[in-house]
Amino acid sequence: MAQVVIMPRQGQSVESCVITEWKKKVGDKVAVKDVLFSYETDKSSFDELSETEGTLLAVFAEEGDDVECLRPVCVIGNEGEDISSLIPKDGEAEAQTASEPADQASGDAAASAAPVREAEATGSASADGRLKISPRARHLAERTDADLSRAVPTGPNGRIIERDVNLLLDRGWTNADKAAQTEKTAEAAPAAAAAAAAPAAPTDGFTDVKLSNVRKVIARSMHASLAEMAQLTLHSSFDATQMLAYRALLKANAEKLGMNNITLNDIILYGVARTLPLFRDLNAHYLGDRDMIRYFDTVNLGVAVDTDRGLLVPTVFGADKLSLNDLAGEARTVIAAAQKGQISPDKLKGATFTVTNLGSMGIESFTPVINPPQTGILGVGCVTYRLKADGSTYPAMGLSLTFDHRALDGAPAARFLKALCDNLTEFNMLLAK
């Protein structure tokens, strides 16, 4: 009996996923555990493995399609099997079946050409004059004032979907921009005529690369953070003598004690997790749209991770309740999953405070950008050696705290940074608490 393959739900917060590549095409033989297609959320990528063997009889979505979770994606069965009852009947998917193969080459050409067209009319209106647009795309357009008159629908049946609206935003095509361009066109007509008569100037070579979904998310989040928050950064440092000695002791004995490989970053995370509960303004979310601050009873620590796909921030939940060894193990697990691009989206949200470390790259101090709606983020620098009054030197590690001045003032932010520096300076005492 033929089996329908649906788009998995990767995390409770995920509503849809984008198919990035089909590994099988209609008519191909499929074995158990063969990769059918690859897909991604905003921040993670996955492969869908077949749970049955047979022939790929039909596909209901193409590469680049944004498919709602739990919707049919393809059908696997026996050659010649009747699958008419399994084809979606709601008009939102057009099946490519083995009996009616699609012209793949022309389809790919159309898909690649669509993003560079600017439509005077979208052709996405239904018979009754209503715009054919998905709910997610409509919501995004309403929030961003995107100019839907310039959208090129790439969804099933000429429907505008979320990626079409994102393309408008990437190009800066909003209703406000449209009005401004109309005015500029009238003013610039004489100059344009003169320019047309002049010979074209040579240009240097360049390459345009389309932004990935992850880069789009990062760009919008960071822009919103700086545009909407009153961010201020405080810089300090602490004597890392005890911390470095403890790290060396752990490194020499971790294997025989059966402990995790605890890094300097793990020690910083532990210090932050144990200091934050005393400073609730920094273990909080600023909810400006509701004129309130949400204070958290536990510390869910975000850990900034550099990956091939871009910056990801997985969360170590309940970090203030974990021992140093357990925190190091949990951090290593989520960091590895993020770097592989296979982390659950549920692990990429819920952080109450974030730590980002550039010390391994020789950065002494920097100005980290807050992940909204959090109220603070800690930047960790490298170890430098400084001179004491008696002429001796000591290892100093730089810390940079960016905080949202809407949520708290400079004095409480400075008190947190001082308390953290004190705890890390006397790290042996912190472990005893």
C-alpha positions in Angstrom: 0.0 0.0 0.0 1.3 3.5 -0.9 2.5 5.6 1.9 2.3 9.4 2.2 5.4 11.2 3.5 4.5 14.4 5.4 6.6 17.4 6.3 7.9 16.7 9.9 7.4 19.3 12.7 10.8 20.1 14.0 9.9 21.7 17.3 6.6 23.1 18.6 7.3 26.6 17.4 7.9 25.6 13.7 5.0 26.1 11.4 6.6 25.3 8.1 9.9 24.2 6.5 11.6 24.9 3.2 12.6 22.0 0.9 16.2 22.7 -0.1 16.9 19.7 -2.3 15.2 16.6 -3.6 17.5 13.5 -3.4 15.1 11.3 -5.3 12.9 12.1 -8.3 9.6 10.7 -9.4 10.1 7.1 -10.7 13.2 6.4 -8.6 13.4 3.3 -6.5 13.5 4.0 -2.7 14.9 1.8 0.0 14.4 2.1 3.8 16.6 4.9 5.2 17.2 6.5 1.8 17.3 10.3 2.0 14.2 11.5 0.1 14.8 15.3 0.5 16.6 17.9 2.6 14.7 20.7 4.3 15.4 23.5 6.7 13.8 25.7 9.3 15.0 29.3 9.8 18.1 28.0 11.6 18.5 24.2 11.2 18.7 21.7 8.3 17.5 18.1 8.2 17.3 15.1 5.9 14.1 13.2 5.6 14.7 9.4 5.5 12.3 6.9 4.0 10.6 4.6 6.3 9.4 2.2 3.5 10.7 0.8 0.3 9.1 1.1 -3.2 9.0 3.8 -5.9 8.6 7.5 -5.5 5.2 7.9 -7.2 4.5 11.6 -6.7 5.8 14.8 -5.2 3.6 17.7 -4.0 6.3 20.4 -3.5 9.4 21.6 -5.3 12.8 22.7 -4.1 12.4 26.1 -2.5 8.8 25.6 -1.5 7.8 26.6 2.0 5.7 23.7 3.1 3.5 23.7 6.2 4.4 21.1 8.8 2.3 17.8 8.7 1.3 18.5 5.0 1.9 15.7 2.4 5.2 16.1 0.5 5.4 12.9 -1.6 4.0 9.3 -2.0 6.0 6.1 -2.0 4.4 2.9 -3.3 4.4 0.2 -6.1 4.7 1.1 -9.7 1.2 1.5 -11.3 -0.5 1.8 -8.0 -3.6 4.1 -7.9 -2.7 7.0 -5.6 -5.5 9.4 -6.7 -7.0 9.3 -3.2 -3.7 10.4 -1.7 -3.2 13.5 -3.8 -4.1 16.7 -1.8 -7.5 17.9 -2.9 -7.5 21.4 -1.4 -5.9 23.1 -4.4 -2.8 24.1 -2.5 -0.5 21.5 -4.0 0.0 20.4 -7.5 1.3 16.8 -7.8 4.1 15.7 -10.0 3.4 12.0 -10.6 5.1 9.2 -12.4 2.2 9.0 -15.0 2.4 12.8 -15.7 6.1 13.8 -15.3 6.8 17.5 -15.0 9.2 19.3 -17.3 11.9 19.6 -14.7 14.3 21.6 -16.8 11.7 24.3 -17.6 10.4 24.2 -14.1 13.9 24.9 -12.7 14.4 27.7 -15.2 11.2 29.3 -14.2 12.0 29.0 -10.5 15.4 30.6 -11.0 14.0 33.4 -13.1 11.1 34.3 -10.8 13.2 36.1 -8.1 14.6 38.6 -10.6 11.3 39.5 -12.3 9.4 42.6 -11.1 5.7 42.1 -11.8 3.5 45.0 -12.7 0.6 42.8 -11.8 1.0 39.6 -9.7 -1.6 37.5 -11.4 -2.4 36.2 -7.9 -5.9 37.4 -7.7 -8.7 34.8 -7.6 -11.8 34.9 -9.7 -13.6 37.0 -7.0 -10.8 39.6 -7.0 -9.3 38.6 -3.7 -5.5 38.3 -3.4 -4.2 34.7 -3.4 -1.8 34.9 -0.5 -0.9 32.5 2.4 -1.8 33.6 5.9 1.9 33.8 6.9 2.8 35.9 3.9 -0.1 38.3 4.5 0.9 38.7 8.2 4.5 39.4 7.2 3.4 41.9 4.5 1.1 43.7 7.0 3.9 44.0 9.6 6.5 45.2 7.1 4.4 47.3 4.7 5.7 45.2 1.7 4.6 46.3 -1.7 2.6 43.2 -2.8 1.9 44.7 -6.2 5.5 43.8 -7.1 5.4 40.3 -5.7 6.0 37.4 -8.0 4.0 34.4 -6.7 5.9 31.2 -6.5 3.5 29.2 -4.4 1.1 26.5 -5.7 -1.6 27.8 -8.0 -0.1 31.3 -8.3 -0.2 32.0 -4.6 2.0 34.5 -2.9 3.9 32.8 0.0 6.2 34.0 2.7 9.4 33.7 0.6 7.9 36.0 -2.0 7.3 38.7 0.6 10.8 38.2 2.0 12.2 38.8 -1.5 10.3 42.1 -1.6 11.9 43.1 1.7 15.4 42.0 0.7 15.0 44.4 -2.3 13.6 47.2 -0.2 10.3 47.1 -2.0 7.8 48.6 0.4 4.8 50.8 -0.1 6.7 53.8 1.3 9.6 53.0 -1.1 7.1 52.8 -4.0 5.8 56.3 -3.3 9.3 57.8 -2.9 10.4 56.2 -6.1 7.5 57.6 -8.0 8.4 61.1 -6.9 12.0 60.6 -7.6 11.3 59.3 -11.1 9.5 62.5 -12.1 12.3 64.6 -10.7 15.1 62.6 -12.3 13.7 62.4 -15.9 15.9 65.2 -17.4 19.0 63.8 -15.8 18.2 60.3 -17.0 17.9 61.5 -20.6 21.3 63.1 -20.4 22.9 60.1 -18.8 21.5 57.8 -21.6 23.4 59.8 -24.2 26.7 59.4 -22.3 28.9 56.3 -23.0 28.7 53.6 -20.4 31.5 53.5 -17.9 33.4 50.1 -17.4 32.5 48.3 -14.2 34.5 45.9 -12.0 33.5 42.3 -11.8 31.4 41.1 -8.9 29.4 38.2 -7.7 25.9 38.4 -6.3 25.0 35.6 -3.7 21.5 35.2 -2.5 21.2 35.4 1.3 20.5 32.2 3.1 17.5 31.9 5.4 19.8 32.0 8.5 21.5 35.2 7.3 18.1 36.8 6.7 17.0 36.0 10.2 20.3 37.2 11.7 20.1 40.5 9.7 16.6 41.3 10.7 17.1 40.3 14.4 20.3 42.4 14.8 18.8 45.4 12.9 15.7 45.3 15.1 17.9 45.0 18.2 19.9 48.1 17.5 17.0 50.0 16.1 14.6 49.4 19.0 16.8 49.2 22.1 18.7 51.7 24.1 21.9 49.7 24.2 25.0 50.6 26.3 28.1 48.5 26.9 30.3 48.4 30.0 33.9 46.9 29.8 35.8 45.4 32.7 38.3 42.6 33.4 39.2 40.2 36.2 42.3 38.4 37.5 42.1 35.0 35.9 44.9 33.4 37.9 42.6 31.1 39.9 40.4 30.2 36.9 43.3 29.3 34.8 44.9 27.2 37.6 41.6 25.3 38.1 41.2 24.7 34.4 44.7 23.3 34.2 43.9 21.0 37.2 40.8 19.7 35.5 42.5 19.2 32.2 45.2 17.0 33.9 42.6 14.9 35.8 39.4 15.0 33.9 39.9 11.6 32.2 40.7 9.6 35.3 37.8 11.3 37.1 35.4 10.6 34.3 34.5 14.3 33.9 33.7 16.3 30.8 36.4 18.4 29.1 35.6 21.6 30.9 36.8 24.7 29.0 37.4 28.3 30.0 34.1 29.2 28.3 32.3 26.6 30.5 33.8 28.2 33.6 32.5 31.6 32.4 29.1 30.2 31.7 29.0 28.7 35.2 30.0 32.0 36.8 27.3 33.9 34.8 24.7 31.3 35.7 25.5 31.6 39.4 25.6 35.4 39.4 22.5 36.2 37.4 19.9 35.1 40.0 21.0 38.0 42.2 20.4 40.5 39.3 16.9 39.8 38.0 16.9 42.9 35.7 19.4 41.1 33.5 17.7 37.7 33.7 14.6 39.1 32.0 12.8 39.9 28.8 11.7 43.5 28.0 8.2 43.3 26.4 7.9 46.8 25.0 4.7 46.0 23.1 3.0 45.2 26.4 4.9 47.8 28.6 6.2 45.1 30.9 9.3 43.2 31.9 9.2 39.5 32.4 11.5 38.2 35.2 12.6 34.6 35.1 13.0 32.3 38.1 15.7 30.2 36.4 18.6 31.1 34.2 18.3 29.8 30.6 21.7 30.6 29.2 22.1 31.3 25.5 25.5 30.3 24.1 26.5 32.1 20.8 28.0 29.6 18.4 29.8 30.3 15.1 28.6 27.8 12.5 29.0 27.4 8.7 25.4 28.6 8.3 25.9 31.7 10.5 25.5 32.7 14.2 23.2 30.4 16.2 22.4 30.7 19.9 21.4 27.4 21.5 20.1 27.4 25.0 21.2 25.6 28.1 18.0 25.5 30.2 18.2 25.7 34.0 21.9 26.5 33.9 21.8 27.9 37.4 20.8 24.5 38.7 23.6 22.5 37.0 27.0 21.6 38.4 30.0 22.8 36.4 30.5 19.3 35.0 26.9 19.0 33.9 26.7 22.5 32.5 29.8 21.8 30.4 28.3 18.5 29.1 25.0 20.2 28.2 26.8 23.1 26.5 28.9 20.8 24.5 25.8 18.9 23.3 23.9 21.9 22.1 27.0 23.5 20.6 27.7 20.4 18.6 24.1 20.1 17.4 24.2 23.8 16.3 27.4 23.4 14.4 26.1 20.3 12.6 22.9 22.3 11.7 20.7 19.6 13.2 19.6 21.3 16.5 15.9 21.3 17.4 14.4 24.8 16.9 13.0 24.5 20.5 16.7 24.6 21.6 17.2 27.9 19.8 14.7 29.9 21.8 13.9 30.6 25.5 17.2 32.1 26.5 17.0 34.7 29.3 20.6 35.9 28.9 23.4 35.2 26.3 27.1 34.8 26.5 29.3 35.3 23.4 33.0 34.5 23.4 35.5 35.9 20.9 38.5 35.5 23.2 39.9 32.5 21.1 40.3 35.0 18.2 42.4 37.4 20.2 39.7 40.0 20.8 40.3 41.8 24.0 36.9 43.6 24.2 34.0 44.3 21.9 30.4 45.5 21.9 28.0 42.5 21.6 24.5 43.1 20.3 21.6 42.0 22.5 19.3 39.2 21.3 15.8 40.7 21.8 13.8 40.5 24.0 16.6 39.7 26.4 17.9 42.7 28.4 21.6 41.8 28.4 24.5 39.9 26.7 28.0 39.3 27.9 31.0 39.4 25.6 34.1 37.4 26.6 37.6 38.5 25.5 41.0 36.9 25.5 43.6 36.8 28.3 46.1 39.6 28.4 48.8 40.2 30.9 48.8 43.3 33.0 51.2 44.9 35.5 50.6 45.1 39.2 51.8 48.0 41.4 54.7 45.8 42.7 55.9 45.2 39.2 54.6 41.6 38.8 52.1 40.6 36.1 48.9 38.8 36.2 46.5 37.3 33.6 43.5 39.5 33.0 40.4 38.4 31.0 38.1 41.1 29.5 34.3 41.1 29.9 31.9 43.4 28.0 28.3 43.7 29.2 25.8 45.2 26.8 22.4 46.0 28.5 19.1 47.5 27.5 18.9 50.9 29.2 15.1 50.8 28.9 15.1 47.8 31.3 17.8 48.8 33.8 20.1 51.7 34.6 23.9 51.8 34.5 24.5 51.3 38.2 22.7 47.9 38.5 24.4 46.7 35.3 27.8 47.8 36.7 27.1 46.0 40.0 26.3 42.7 38.1 29.6 43.0 36.1 31.6 43.7 39.3 29.9 40.8 41.1 30.7 38.5 38.1 34.3 39.6 38.0 34.6 39.0 41.8 33.1 35.5 41.4 35.5 34.6 38.6 38.5 36.1 40.4 37.8 34.0 43.5 36.5 31.0 41.5 37.4 28.5 44.2 35.1 30.4 46.6 32.3 30.4 44.0 32.5 26.6 43.7 32.2 26.3 47.5 29.0 28.4 47.6 
